[in-house]
Amino acid sequence: MKVDTRPLQGNIGKLYAFSALKMTLFPMAIITLFWKDQIGLSLTEILVLQAIFSVACLVMEYPSGYLSDRIGYRSALILASVLAIAGWSLYAIAGSFAGVLLAEIVLGASWAFISGSDAALLFETLQARGREENYARFDGRMNGAGQTGEAAGALFAGAMYAYWPLLPFILQIVIWTICLMLCISMVEPPQEGERTIHSHLADALGTFRYALLDSRHIRATILFSTLLGLASFYTVWLIQPYMQQTGVPLAWFGPVWAGANLTVALFSLISHRLHFEIGHSRMAALFIILIVAAYAGLGLTAATGSFLFYYLLTAMRGLQGPIMRSHLQQAGRRSNRASILSLHSLCFRALFVATGPLVGMAADHLDLRPTFVLLAVAFTVLLLPASRLFLRTVPAKSDGATGESL
């Protein structure tokens, strides 16, 4: 019996809207300044705070992904929206490290439930409609919508912060209330059949073992993608003080942040097309070149416009996201799709927890420019073998240069 997929048609547009809204993070363009000037945190404390945020995400990451596979991706997104409303409400009344920490933990739980659920809902919606081979294209559009939303939120962040430091946080509560209503209106794709699960713990551990031990391709994809993600993540927290040091006016901070996110959006949209033209090997090489050039440029120059090297990292972020997620989606199935994506996020968070505070201490004690030079060297050493391992495991039919879908 053929399943009627017409009720699912609205999911894609709603997922685009949800992605744009969830990334309309008004505080992000000024968050480091807020922590430093309003709360009084050092750069080391800021990176420690983000490490703790990552711990909260890490603790919830895989359980939330597994739970999403069991209760449904729509329900997971509804729960994430409720937690986000609570987290930003806590931020609005925070006045100390402890208050910010509590808000970050709740927001960490929210992001853990989002992680994998929105992408899995997109894939399942496309699969139900017989269009899963186009996932990378739709993922790029969804990611582009998210980065466009973040850019829009950043445009006036500096002005809002100057008017009232809490205004960006108040607006986040409004945004997530809209997200909640949007998620409630989504439709869960039908499942082809229920599996008998005798032990949820054993089932969860089975997926963990399959992704990180049994499947060479998933393991290599997670490793390479995690390193690429870290390369673009450290600078999220360090680029604002770097801009302060190089004399960038405060009024520029919002537009600069908006430009960074529009760069991610643009390169997300062209990612699948570029991959089709040049294939995996050249894409992997391009990722590494962009990362090393960005960190070297930030570390070896100190002009007002030196922040533009950061845009090389945001371009890389936009290019790699749809491609790497598509590999993980294609390697999974309905019973473990969100779980595998959550394992990827878990690995990213765990590595950031281990390294983020060290990068923060280096920035405090060595200054930012020498730290960026060290990161350029470190990523060169790490990414070259990781990319070779990834490329050796890529199925022949998934190479973009062949013209076949990922």
C-alpha positions in Angstrom: 0.0 0.0 0.0 1.4 3.4 -1.0 1.9 5.9 1.7 0.4 9.4 1.2 3.4 11.7 1.5 1.5 15.0 0.8 1.3 16.0 4.5 5.2 15.9 4.5 5.5 18.5 1.8 5.4 21.4 4.3 8.3 19.9 6.4 11.1 21.1 4.1 10.0 24.8 4.1 9.4 24.6 7.9 12.8 23.1 8.4 14.4 25.9 6.4 12.5 28.4 8.6 13.4 26.6 11.8 17.1 26.5 10.7 17.0 30.3 10.0 15.3 31.0 13.4 17.5 28.7 15.5 20.6 30.4 14.1 19.2 34.0 14.6 21.4 34.3 17.6 21.4 38.0 18.4 23.9 37.7 21.3 26.5 35.8 19.3 28.1 38.8 17.6 28.7 40.4 21.0 28.7 37.5 23.4 32.4 37.6 24.2 32.2 41.3 25.0 29.2 40.6 27.2 31.1 37.9 29.1 34.1 40.2 29.5 32.5 43.5 30.2 29.2 42.7 31.9 30.1 39.5 33.7 33.8 40.1 34.1 35.2 36.8 32.7 38.8 36.3 31.4 39.5 34.6 28.1 40.5 31.5 30.0 37.1 31.5 31.9 35.3 32.0 28.6 36.9 29.0 27.0 36.3 27.0 30.2 32.7 28.1 30.1 32.4 26.8 26.5 34.1 23.6 27.5 31.5 23.1 30.2 28.8 23.9 27.6 30.3 21.2 25.5 30.3 18.8 28.4 26.6 19.4 28.8 26.1 18.8 25.1 28.4 15.8 25.3 26.5 14.1 28.3 23.2 14.6 26.5 24.4 14.2 22.9 24.2 10.5 22.2 21.3 9.8 24.6 19.3 12.6 23.0 20.1 11.3 19.5 19.0 7.8 20.5 15.9 9.2 22.1 15.1 11.2 19.0 15.3 8.0 16.9 12.8 6.4 19.3 10.3 9.2 20.1 10.5 10.9 16.7 12.4 13.9 15.4 9.5 16.3 15.6 9.1 15.6 19.3 12.8 16.0 19.9 12.7 19.5 18.2 9.7 20.5 20.4 11.6 19.5 23.5 14.7 21.4 22.3 12.6 24.6 21.8 11.2 24.4 25.3 14.7 24.0 26.7 16.0 26.9 24.6 13.3 29.2 25.9 14.3 28.3 29.5 18.0 28.7 28.8 17.7 32.2 27.3 15.4 33.2 30.1 18.1 32.2 32.6 20.6 34.2 30.6 18.5 37.3 30.9 18.7 37.2 34.7 22.3 36.0 35.0 24.8 38.2 36.8 27.8 35.9 37.5 29.8 33.0 36.2 27.5 30.6 38.0 24.4 32.2 36.4 25.8 32.1 32.9 27.0 28.5 33.5 23.5 27.4 34.4 22.0 29.0 31.3 24.7 27.4 29.2 24.0 23.9 30.6 20.3 24.2 29.7 21.1 25.6 26.3 23.6 22.7 25.9 20.8 20.2 26.5 18.6 22.1 23.9 21.3 21.9 21.3 21.9 18.2 22.0 18.2 17.5 21.1 18.5 19.6 18.0 21.7 17.9 16.9 20.9 15.3 14.3 17.1 15.6 14.7 16.6 18.4 12.2 18.9 16.9 9.6 17.4 13.4 10.2 13.9 14.8 9.8 15.0 16.4 6.5 16.5 13.1 5.2 13.5 11.0 6.3 11.1 13.5 4.6 13.1 13.4 1.4 13.4 9.6 1.6 9.6 9.2 2.1 9.2 11.3 -1.1 11.8 9.3 -3.0 14.3 12.2 -3.2 17.0 11.2 -0.7 19.7 11.3 -3.4 19.3 15.1 -3.3 20.0 15.3 0.4 23.3 17.3 0.1 21.5 19.9 -2.0 18.7 20.4 0.5 21.1 20.2 3.4 23.1 23.0 1.9 20.0 25.1 1.5 18.9 24.4 5.1 22.4 25.3 6.3 22.4 28.4 4.1 19.0 29.4 5.6 20.5 29.0 9.1 23.6 31.1 8.4 21.5 33.8 6.7 19.4 33.9 9.8 22.5 34.3 12.0 23.8 37.0 9.7 20.5 38.9 9.9 20.6 38.6 13.7 24.1 39.9 13.8 23.5 43.0 11.7 22.1 45.1 14.5 23.6 43.2 17.4 26.2 45.8 18.2 23.6 48.6 18.2 21.2 46.5 20.4 24.0 45.8 22.8 25.0 49.4 23.0 21.4 50.4 23.6 20.8 47.8 26.3 23.2 44.8 26.9 20.3 42.5 27.7 18.2 43.3 24.6 19.7 40.6 22.4 18.9 37.9 25.0 15.3 39.1 25.5 14.8 38.8 21.7 16.1 35.2 21.8 13.2 34.2 24.0 10.8 35.5 21.4 12.6 33.7 18.6 12.5 30.4 20.3 8.8 30.8 21.1 8.2 31.1 17.4 10.4 28.0 16.9 8.3 26.0 19.3 5.1 26.8 17.4 6.8 25.9 14.1 8.0 22.5 15.4 4.5 21.7 16.7 3.2 22.2 13.1 5.7 19.7 11.5 4.7 16.1 10.5 6.7 13.0 11.5 7.5 10.8 8.5 6.1 7.3 8.7 8.3 4.4 9.7 8.6 1.4 7.5 8.3 -1.0 10.3 8.9 -1.3 14.1 11.9 -3.2 15.3 11.7 -5.3 18.4 14.1 -3.8 21.0 14.7 -6.0 24.0 17.2 -3.6 25.6 17.6 0.1 24.8 21.0 0.1 26.4 22.2 -2.8 24.2 20.6 -1.2 21.1 22.3 2.2 21.8 25.7 0.5 22.4 25.2 -1.5 19.2 24.9 1.7 17.2 27.9 3.2 19.0 30.0 0.1 18.2 28.8 0.1 14.5 29.6 3.8 14.0 33.0 4.0 15.8 34.3 0.5 15.5 32.7 -1.6 12.7 32.2 1.0 10.0 35.6 2.3 8.7 33.9 5.0 6.6 31.7 6.4 9.3 34.7 6.4 11.7 37.0 8.2 9.2 34.2 10.6 8.3 33.6 11.5 11.9 37.3 12.0 12.6 38.0 14.3 9.5 34.7 16.2 10.0 35.4 16.8 13.7 38.8 18.3 13.0 37.4 20.5 10.3 34.7 21.6 12.7 37.2 22.5 15.4 39.2 24.5 13.0 36.3 26.9 12.4 35.1 26.8 16.1 38.0 28.1 18.0 37.9 31.4 16.2 34.2 31.9 17.0 35.3 32.8 20.5 38.6 34.4 19.7 37.8 36.6 16.7 36.0 39.3 18.7 39.0 40.1 21.0 41.3 39.8 18.0 39.2 42.5 16.3 39.5 44.6 19.4 43.2 44.3 19.3 43.5 45.2 15.7 41.3 48.3 16.1 38.1 47.3 14.5 35.4 49.7 15.6 32.6 48.3 17.7 30.0 49.4 15.2 31.6 47.0 12.7 31.2 43.9 14.9 27.6 43.1 13.8 28.2 43.6 10.1 31.5 41.6 10.3 29.7 38.7 12.0 26.8 39.0 9.5 29.4 38.8 6.7 30.9 35.7 8.2 27.6 33.9 8.3 26.6 35.0 4.9 29.9 33.4 3.7 28.9 30.2 5.4 25.5 30.4 3.7 26.9 31.1 0.2 29.4 28.3 0.3 26.8 25.9 1.8 24.7 26.5 -1.3 27.5 25.9 -3.7 29.0 23.0 -1.8 27.3 20.1 -3.7 27.9 21.8 -7.0 31.6 22.3 -6.4 31.9 18.8 -5.1 30.4 17.5 -8.3 32.9 19.4 -10.3 36.2 18.6 -8.5 35.5 15.4 -6.4 36.5 14.4 -2.9 40.2 14.6 -3.1 40.4 18.2 -4.3 37.6 19.2 -1.8 39.6 17.7 1.1 42.7 19.5 -0.1 40.7 22.8 -0.4 39.5 22.4 3.2 43.1 22.1 4.5 44.4 25.0 2.4 41.6 27.3 3.6 42.3 26.4 7.2 46.1 26.9 7.1 45.8 30.1 5.1 43.3 31.5 7.6 45.2 30.8 10.7 48.5 31.9 9.2 46.9 35.2 8.0 45.4 35.9 11.4 48.7 35.1 13.2 51.1 36.9 10.9 49.2 40.1 10.3 47.7 42.8 12.6 45.9 45.2 10.3 42.4 46.5 10.9 41.2 44.3 7.9 43.1 41.2 9.1 39.8 39.7 10.4 39.0 39.0 6.7 41.2 35.9 7.0 38.5 34.5 9.3 36.2 34.4 6.3 38.4 31.6 4.8 37.3 29.5 7.8 33.7 30.3 7.4 33.9 29.5 3.7 35.4 26.1 4.6 32.7 25.5 7.2 30.0 26.1 4.5 31.7 23.8 2.0 32.3 20.8 4.3 29.1 20.7 6.2 26.6 19.3 3.6 29.2 16.9 2.1 30.3 15.3 5.4 26.7 15.1 6.8 25.6 13.5 3.6 28.1 10.7 4.1 26.8 10.0 7.6 23.2 10.1 6.5 23.7 7.7 3.6 25.6 5.3 6.0 22.7 5.3 8.5 19.1 4.1 8.6 15.9 5.2 10.2 16.7 3.4 13.5 20.0 5.0 14.0 20.2 8.1 11.8 20.0 10.8 14.6 22.2 8.6 16.8 25.1 8.6 14.3 24.8 12.3 13.8 24.8 12.8 17.5 27.9 10.6 17.8 29.6 12.9 15.4 28.6 15.9 17.6 29.7 14.0 20.7 33.2 13.5 19.3 33.4 17.2 18.3 32.3 18.3 21.8 34.6 15.8 23.5 37.6 17.1 21.6 36.7 20.7 22.2 36.4 20.0 25.9 39.9 18.5 25.9 41.5 21.3 23.8 39.4 24.5 24.2 40.7 25.6 27.6 44.3 25.0 26.4 43.7 27.3 23.4 42.2 29.9 25.8 45.2 29.7 28.1 47.5 30.0 25.1 45.6 33.2 24.0 45.8 34.6 27.5 49.5 33.9 28.0 51.0 34.0 24.5 48.5 36.5 23.0 46.2 35.8 20.1 48.5 36.1 17.1 51.1 33.5 18.3 48.2 31.2 19.2 46.8 31.4 15.7 50.2 30.5 14.3 50.4 27.5 16.5 47.0 26.4 15.4 48.0 26.7 11.8 50.9 24.3 12.4 48.7 21.9 14.5 45.9 21.6 12.0 48.4 21.0 9.2 49.9 18.1 11.1 46.5 16.6 12.1 44.4 17.1 8.9 46.8 15.6 6.4 46.6 12.0 7.7 42.9 12.4 8.7 42.0 13.4 5.1 44.0 10.5 3.7 42.2 8.1 6.0 38.8 9.6 5.0 39.6 9.4 1.2 40.6 5.8 1.4 37.2 4.8 2.8 35.0 6.8 0.5 32.8 4.5 -1.6 33.6 4.8 -5.3 30.0 5.7 -6.2 30.0 8.7 -3.8 32.7 10.7 -5.5 31.2 13.9 -6.8 33.4 14.0 -9.9 31.6 10.8 -11.2 28.3 12.7 -11.3 26.6 10.2 -9.0 24.8 11.3 -5.9 26.5 11.2 -2.5 
